[in-house]
Amino acid sequence: MSGVPVIFVLAIALLCLFVGGWLGRLLTRYPWGQKPFTGKENMIGKVARVVEVHDNSLAVRYNNLTWSAEFAGEGTIEVGESVTISGVSGNRLTVQKP
């Protein structure tokens, strides 16, 4: 090769790879200071609908998925009522009346 050493070309290519990866990660991250778009942190405060009532537990529907849940409020709850998600522990939600 005349003019440009191979090491220099490889160093520039590696630098472009790292800068491009860093820039891509920065641009695809959720906006700074806002809640995440997915995960259990996003579920808290959202509304679900009760689809089944058992003795000590419920089945609620949130985001087209059926979740097992426990009712953290007082009184009774009926099928079809709307509840607010107040906590997530594993695959079990804690809900209360809005």
N, C-alpha and C positions, 0 to 999 in steps of 0.2 A: 504494500500500500504506500502510496506517496502522500505525504503531507500530514495526515492525522493518524496518530498512533491508535491502535485497537483499544488499549486501556482507556484512553480518553473517551472514545465512543461508548464503551461499556459503562463508564462512570456517569456520563450524561444520561444514558438510557435508564440506569438504576435510579438516578436522581428523579427523573421524570416519573418513574413508576411509583416512588414513595410520595412525591408531591401530589400526583394524581389520586392515589389512594386516600391520602389525608384530606384532600379537597372534596372528594366524593363522599367520604364519611361525614364531613362537616355539613355538606349541603343536604344530605338525606336524613339527618338527625331531626327529631321533633323540635319545635321552636323553644328557645331558651326561656325558662321561667314558667312554662305551661305544663299541664298534666300530660302524662304519657297517653298515647292513643290506645294501647292494649294493656292487658294484664289486670291483676286484681285491683290495682290502684284506680283503674278507670271505672270499675264496676260500682264502687262505693258511691252512694247517692243516686243511683239510677233506679228506675221503676221496673218492677217485675210483676207478673200476674200469677196468682195462686191457681194451680190446676188440680191438686189433690191435697186433702187434709187427712192425716193419720193421727194417732193418739198424741204422740209427742213431736211429730215432725211434719213438714210440709213438702210438697213438690211445687216449685215455682218455675215459670217459663220466662227466661230472659234471653234476648238476642237469638230467638228461635232454638234455644237449647233448654232442656229440662234439668233443673238443679235440685238437689235435696237441700232443705233449709230448715232452720229452727226459728221460731217466732220469739222475739225478744221483748214483746210488749205484753200488756195485760189485756185480759178479755179473750174473746174468741175471734176466730177468723174463718171466713167462708170461701168456698171455691168461687173464683171469678173476681175476687177483690184485688185491688192494686196494693202492692207493698213496696217499701223503699229498702234497698240493700244497704245495711249498715256495717257489714263486716264479711270477710272471707277467710275461711280457715280450711286450707286444702281444697277439697271439692265440695265443701258445704258452706252455704251462705247463711248469714244471720240477717233477718229481715224484721222490719217494724212497720206499723201503719204510718202513712205520710202525715 
